[in-house]
Structures are given as C-alpha cells and as structure tokens.
Amino acid sequence: MKCEKCLIDHDGKYGSGRFCSSICSRSYSSNKNKEEKNKKISESLKGKYTGSENSHYKNGNDLNMKKFAGTCPVCKSTFNSSKTKTYCSRKCYLNDTNFEYKTKVSGGYRKGSGIGKKGWYKGYWCDSSWELAFVIYNLENNIIFERNTIGYEYYYKGNKHKYYPDYKVFDTLYEIKGFETDKDKEKYKSIKNLNLKILYKGDIQHMIDYVISKYGKDYIKLYEKDLEILND
C-alpha cells in the first residue's frame, strides 16, 4: 500500500496503515489542520469585502479594519466607511449650511459656524467676506449697527432650535445669505416683534463694490489675524 503523505509503498505495519512512519503521520495531520483552519477563515471573510469595496483590501493589510455602513442625511445615499461618518462626502458636509446634522455647540451664537472666510475686523466677528463688506461699509459710512446675540426659538421637523440673525440696525435685524432653504423659512417665522431683512448678494453688491474699490478684491486680508488667534 502507499503512504498517504509521501506516496511510497510500505508494508502497512505502522499505525492504521495509512502512513509509512510517524514522521509522515504527524506532517500530514499538521498540514490538514492548517488547511482546514485557513478554509474556515476564508469562508468567514467571504462576502464581507466584495466588488469595488474590495480594492482597498487587495494586499491583505487592512482586513482587520471595521466597516461602518451609513446613510448620508443630505443626499440620502448609502455609503460604507472605515470610520464613523455623518456624510458620504465633503460636498454633502458643506451643503449642510444650516448645521442641521453637524455637531452643535449649545449656548447661543456659534462664532465661525458658517463656511465663508471668517475673522475679526475692528471688534466685529464676520462669518464671511460678505459680512466683512457689510461691516466695513457701515463703519465707514457712520451707520450704527451691532452683532446680534439674541436667539429666537423655532421648530423644524419637530425639533426646537434657535435662530440668530447676523446683525441689528435700530429695530431691524439683518441676515446675510447666499441662498434660502426650507429650514430658513421656518427660522424667519420666529421673528415677530422686529423687522427682519434678508440680504442676498445683489442687496449688498454696492457694499462689496465699495470695499473692493477701496481695498481691492482680496479685502479679507483686512481681518485682524492676531485678534482672531487670541479669541479662538
């Protein structure tokens, strides 16, 4: 008969007769156990990293990375990530301009909550270059104004929020906006005892033109860098 390991003919006197010696018996058992173990590992991983998602794991170095599945709250698409994420992409992160799904800081107006060019100018915090133009224009034309710090409660999709218009001039609140969303419409309804004016780019274009004509297109360089660092 032949040894199942080395395939050499033998008299079958060793053990059950399957192997010619103890060396072949132990070697065969060790290799078989190893093969069965590898097969179990392969079966357990099968289906977890398939299709395009598998490209990241081709070299086998990242097989232990946990995959998280989620639904983007902005575009509603599903996505997988190697870490917990709220949005599927940076584009959707930036499109959440109302901070509906971003981590929020409690306690009033959040300095730096917008996505524009931010900074301090003569004691006024500005969340965008448009706001900076608004501040410069009013200061240099002796128009009295102040940064609004009063929040107005409103409800959106069953949740309570607070809305902080940007500036106040006498009895009028001003909000400087790039575009309007459904959530913004609910915000505006919270203003009942004061006038609220929404200023889009066309409404403050004369302010922007004034500032550009005097300081140049790169007027955001007027931000007070040292003061910004001290107050961050």
PyMOL commands that set and color helices and strands:
alter all, ss='L'
color gray80, all
select helices_A, chain A and resi 22-45+51-57+90-95+129-140+182-188+201-215+219-222+225-231
alter helices_A, ss='H'
color red, helices_A
select strands_A, chain A and resi 68-71+78-81+119-121+124-126+146-147+152-156+159-163+167-169+172-176+195-199
alter strands_A, ss='S'
color yellow, strands_A
deselect
rebuild
show_as cartoon
